[in-house]
Amino acid sequence: MWVCVFGLFLFSFFSYMKRSVDCPLLDLFLSSLFWIFSLCCLFIVCMLVLIP
C-alpha cells in the first residue's frame, strides 16, 4: 500500500520536474494534477495518523 502511494508520488513528481514547457495548457494541467495528488496524499496520511 505505502510502496504504491510512494511510487505514484515519485512518478508524478519526476514527470512534473521533467515536463516540457512547449504547451502551456499541458503544463498547467500537469502542475495542477501534481498539486491535487500531493494534497490527496497528505490528506490520506493525516487520516491514517489521526484515525487509528
Helices and strands as residue ranges (DSSP letters): H 2-17, H 24-50
